[in-house]
């Protein structure tokens, strides 16, 4: 296997790259990653310098590959390591730049290591873990990795970090009412009340493919998306050009839930569909309306999954409020390796304590399911 870094996705053969990754997971597809780079989202100017790692045979055929970025900060990652960066600085260590295997701005677990077989994947991860020592950089991080990619074997294995997200599972519901019927009475009533408030606005909701919207409509949708970031005092992660290039292409996996008052867009939720899963990504609205966020980002997505026969709705990072709305807690995983042995040992000890807390939190959350216990009355 011959390893090489590439500075742009556009320089890597798209068909060979895609053959290494699960076709049902949209975020590591060549088109998605290339669009992020080519439309000014994941670029050196924004602190994301692509240096993708590819392994090939003697004839140039790809055997393994991983998205890889040199990061100048920790924004847009959703596995928060700001405290590690602060500790490194206080210890006189340079934390940035660091190496990151992740999908920019995307806290959706899935394959990060594309490979022809398990042996190639193991060699790829081993190479990634040794890059900090070889390059003189502080660390390598693999975020929101698939469970089968979590390999902590070997003499100096990467450190494993866990967290909790919330996802909805389709139990073969005939419609939204059938889903509600499986919830406990108080949770069902709460959702019905929230939906009633939004229905009273008289707006029309629909979920459509991204290529059903014109450039001018995408400009309006983008303004809603950007407003969410502006309210937090930060620039949007994605550019309007990204949506023009990626979301408007025929056959795009992008889906958009829109709320209209007449012809005016009042709210939107950006979604991506891949395989049997719907991924919730971003949302925006013209203002605050009671229950609008839950309707736009959760209930419309659940309804869409039921209509389309999708098995799972991954609505994004964090949010314990999702638990009361039919989403169940699931574990996410990341790997981390630090070049400085003492710092690596300190983080390892912290993660051992953190994992115990995360496991306890997961067990506690599982006792608060929104669903009726077996045998409970309606």
N, C-alpha and C positions, 0 to 999 in steps of 0.2 A: 504494500500500500504506500502510495506517495501522497503526502499531505501538502496542501498549498492553500494560501489565503487569497481571497478575491475581494477587491474593493468595491465592486458593484454587482448586484444580482443580475443586471443586464448582461454581464460578461460570462455568466454561467449558463450552460445549455439547459433550457427550461424543461424539456422532456425528460432528460436524465435526472435533473433535480427532483421533479415531481414523482418519478418512478420510485424514489427512495422513501417517500412519505405517504401516509394514509390519505387516500383520495377523498375520504369523507370529512377530513378536517381542513377547513378553508384557510387557516391563518399561516400555515407554513407552505402554502402553494407559492410557486414562483411568481405568479401574477400579482398576488397580494403584497409580497415583500418587495418586489420590484416597483410597484406603484407607490409604496411608502417612500422609497428612495427618490424616485424620479419626479415626484410632485412636491418635494421639499419638506416632507414630514420627518423622516429618519435620516438626517444628514449631519455631517460634522458641525455645521453652523448651529445646529440644535443640540449638540452634545452626543450625537449618535454617529460614530464613524464605522461604517461597515468594514468588516475584515473576515468575511464568511470562510469557514474552514471546510475544505473538500478533500476527500481521499479518492484517488483513482488508481487503476492498474497500469501496467506498462503500456497499454494501448490507449490510455486516456479515458477509458470508461469509468464513470463514477461508481464508487463502492459505498461511500458514506459521505454525509454532509450535515452541517449544522449551521443555522444562522448565528452569527457572531458579531458583536459590536464592541468597540472601544468606547467606554462611557466616561464622560467628563462630569457626570452628576448621577443622582439616583431617581430623578423624576420620570414618571411614565412607566414605572416598573410594577408597582402594587405589591411587591414583597419588600417591606420597608427595612432598610439597613442604615438609616440615618444615624442611629445610635452607635453602630459599628464605626461609621466614618468619623464620628466625633471622638470615640475612644481611640481610634488610630491616630488622629491628630494630636490628642493629648499625650499619646505615647511617643510622639515624634516620628510617626510613620506617615508616608504618603498613601492615602487610600485611593485617590483618583489620579490618573485614569485607571479603570478596572475593566476586566473582560466580562462580557455578558452574553449568554446564550438564552435568548428570549424572543418573543414577538413584541415589537414595540407597542406600547399602550394597550396591551391585550392580556388581561388576567383570566384567560380561558385555558384551562389545563388541556394538554394534548401533546402529540409527539414533538420533541425538540431535536432528537437525534435520528436523522434518516439513514437507513442502512439496508444493505442487501440481505444481511443475516445477523444473528446474534453476535457472532465473532467480530464482524465489522463494527457493530455498534459498541461493543466493549472496547475495541481499539480506539474508536473515535472519542469515547468518554475519557479514556486514559490519557489521550493526547491533549484534550481540553484541560484536564486537571493539572497537567505538567506545564502548561503555557505560562503561568505566572512566574515560575522559577526561571524558565528559559528566556522570558522577555524582560524580566526585571520589574514587572507590574505587581500590584498588591494582591490580586485575587481573580478568581473566575467564579461566576455564578450562573447556574442553570435554573430558570424560573418556570413554575407551573408545568413541570415535566410529567409525562405519562408514568403511571406506576411501574410499568415494566422497564422503564429507563433508570429507575432508582437503584444504582449499583454502588454500594458502599463497602465493597470487598477490596482486598489488597493491603499492602503494607502502609500506605498513606492515603486512605480513601477520602473522598470529599465528605463534608458534613451534611447531614440531612436536616431540613427544616420543614415543619408542618404548619398548616393553618386550616381554617374552616371556611367554606363557602356554602351557599344555599342553592339547590337546584330542584326543579319540579320534574316529577316523573309521571308519564302517561300510563295509567292502568287500564287503557282501552276504553276510556270514557266515550259515550255516544255524543255528548255535547257538554257545554259548560254547566248546565243544571245537574247533569249526572256527576260531574266532578264535585260540585257543591254538596251533593247528597252524601258524599263520603266524609265530609268534614264534621267536626263536632258542632253542636247547635250554636254555641256562642261565636265560633269562628265563621260559620256560615252566615249568621245574621249580620256580623260586622261587615263582611264583604258585600252582602246585599245592600246594606245601608250606604256603603261607599259608592257603589255603582249607581245607586238611585240618585245621589247628589250630582254625579257627573251627567247622568241621563237628563237631569232637569235643565242642564245648559242648552240642550237641543242640538248639540254638535253631532256630526257624522264621523264615525271611525271606520277606517279600513286599513288593511295591510297589503301592500303592493310591492312587486319587484322594483329595484332601483331604476331599471331601464324604462319604467313607465312614466318617469318624470323628466320634464324638459330642463334645459340649462337654467332657464329663468326660475323654474320651480325649485331646482336644487339650490339656487341662490337664496331663496326664501327659507328653505329647510336648513341651509347652512347657518343662516342668521339665528335661527332658533337654537341650533347646536352650539354656536359660538357664544350665545348669551349665557349659557350655563357656566362656561369658563370665565366669562367676564365678570359674573357675579362673585366669583371666588378671587378675582384679581389676577388671573393668569391667562396667557394666550392659549387658544385651542391647540390640541395636539395635531389634529388633522387639518389639511388645507382644503379650500374649495376645489382646487385642481385635482386633489385625490378623488373626490366624489365624481368629478367630470370624467376622469380617466377610468376609475375602477367601478363605481356604482352605476354608471350609465351604459356600460358595455352589455351587449346582448348576452343573455344567459348568466348575468352576474348573480352571485349568491347573496347580494345585499337585498334586504327587505326593509321597508319603512312603514311603520304604523303612523298614520296621520290623523289628526283631529281637525275637522273643518267646520267653520261657522260660515255657511254660504260657500264662497270661493276662497276664503281666507284661511291659511294654515294657522291654527291656534297652538298646536303641540305636535311633536314628532318623537318617535323612538327609532333609533337606528339598530337594525338587527342583521345578523348574517346567518344563513342557513347552510348547514353542511351535513351530509349523511342523514342520520336520524335525529339530528339535534338542531335546535334554534339557539343562537347566541345573542343575548342582549348586550348592546355595546354603549350607546350614548343616548341622551334625550335632551329635549329643550322645549320651552313653552314661552308664550307671550307674557305670562304672569302667573301668580299663585291662584289656584282654584282647589278647593278642598276635595281631595280624592283623585285629582287629575294624574298625579305621578303614578299612583297604584294602577289606575285604569290603563294609562298609556303604556307603562313599562312592564306590568305584570299580567293583568287580566286579559288584555288584548293579545298578548303573546301566548298565554295559555290557551285561549280560544283558537288562535291560529294553529297551534300544535295539534289540538284535537281535530280540527277540520282537515289538516294535512296528514294526519296519522303519524306525527313525529313522536319519538319516544321520550325526549328530554328537552327541558328548557333551562339553559345555563344563563341566568339573568345578570351575571357580572359579580364583581367582588363585594365582599362585606355585606352588611345589612341584615341584622337579626330580625328586623321587622318582617322579612320575607317568611319567617317561620310560621307566623300566624296566618299566612296567606297561601299555605299549601306547599311551600318549598321545604325540602329536607336538608339537614346539614350533611356535607360530604367533606372529606379530607383532601387537601391539596399538598403538593410536595415540591421542594426545591433543593438543589445541591449547591454547596459552597466550598471553595478551597482557597486557603490563604498561603502565600509564600513564606511569611514570617512564622516559624514554628510556634513561638510563644503566643502570638496573637491567635493562631489557629487553635491552640489548646484552650485559650480563654473563651473564644467563641463556642468551642465544642462543649465546654462546661455550662455555658449559658443556655445553649440549645437543649442540653439534657434536661435542665430545669424547665425550660419553656415547653418542651414536648409533653412533660407530665401535666402541665397546666392546660395545654391544648386538648389532650386526651380527656381530661376531667371536664373541660368545657363541652366537648363533643358529647360525652355521656349525659351531661346535664341537659343539653339542648334536645337530645333524643327523647327525653322524658316529657317534652313540651310540644309534641307533634300536634298539628292542627287536625289530624285525622281521628275519626272515632276509633276507640279501642274495639277489638273484635267482641261482638255480643252486645255493644252499647245500643240503646234505643235511639231512634231518630230524634 
